[in-house]
């Protein structure tokens, strides 16, 4: 059976790329950014893509679907923002998503999937997440929050909070006692649920896939010859070296002295009012963000055999770190525009795993429940 989905805040279509593996097809999508719509259309059929403000979307215009996904903006929830929470212009778009669901009436989907940053757990002392769950409860959904880090699937540190809402509530999926071995429901999630006994929760059994060889930057970086124009020139590289703290400089010396070439990402930080570069100690990237300057842009450091070279991360590396195929078409837009689309997106293998291990089984169960009713 093929299920149908509505993709809110669809961006460049990485949710669509992910859930398709579980037999869920997108029947409707919406986003406000023309650039993202262009990238979406270059990689997916886009006749169902509604370009425009979600505030202008009436519930009657959304087709009947089984699943609705909403990776609503994290700007006002992120630690990098002003923490306005759901009162902010961007993250407050959740309320528009809820409005559309309400206007769909009895046609509203059986399952919803929300994605955002873990800071949602603590935003305004937890009041924002509580308001989200309460609103979903009012719309008939029991909720299950859990947390997954993309580093389980790709070499990128990208923890994200997911919330699955199901209507009607599933039998046999009560919250139960906390499980300290549950990798996707850490103490921060469990304690939040325990503090809100008046809300309607459920817990669906989930286990992360067995971890094989951990993927590293070696698996995703593009190889460029030493004389390629992408590498920073001597003056810029020297400024990078001079900004390093003693610990960072020693880290780089160790990498450079190795007989084997390795790769690290570096990012700018402001320490005591001074902009400095810091190199990650591990062979994965930091969390990708929209490339609009400042500390959001990561550099790639290639070191070993007595040589160090530095350059900006490429569009293809951004795509690979989000789990997109190398056939992803960048539609002729600039690297910074590509990174803007990917920095706001979901990690494909993470959502593909959620779709196959959670969304598809739950959708099957809701069909059984309806048939038995």
Secondary structure as UniProt FT lines:
FT   STRAND          3..8
FT   TURN            11..12
FT   HELIX           14..19
FT   HELIX           20..22
FT   STRAND          24..31
FT   HELIX           34..43
FT   TURN            47..48
FT   STRAND          49..51
FT   HELIX           54..56
FT   HELIX           59..61
FT   STRAND          67..70
FT   TURN            75..77
FT   TURN            79..82
FT   HELIX           85..87
FT   TURN            89..90
FT   HELIX           91..93
FT   HELIX           94..104
FT   HELIX           105..107
FT   STRAND          111..116
FT   HELIX           118..121
FT   HELIX           123..126
FT   HELIX           127..138
FT   TURN            139..140
FT   STRAND          142..149
FT   HELIX           150..152
FT   STRAND          159..166
FT   TURN            171..172
FT   TURN            180..181
FT   TURN            183..184
FT   HELIX           187..194
FT   TURN            197..198
FT   HELIX           217..219
FT   TURN            226..227
FT   TURN            229..230
FT   HELIX           234..243
FT   HELIX           246..257
FT   STRAND          262..271
FT   TURN            272..273
FT   STRAND          274..279
FT   HELIX           294..296
FT   STRAND          299..304
FT   TURN            305..306
FT   STRAND          307..312
FT   HELIX           315..321
FT   TURN            322..323
FT   TURN            326..327
FT   TURN            331..332
FT   HELIX           335..343
FT   HELIX           348..354
FT   HELIX           355..359
FT   HELIX           360..372
//
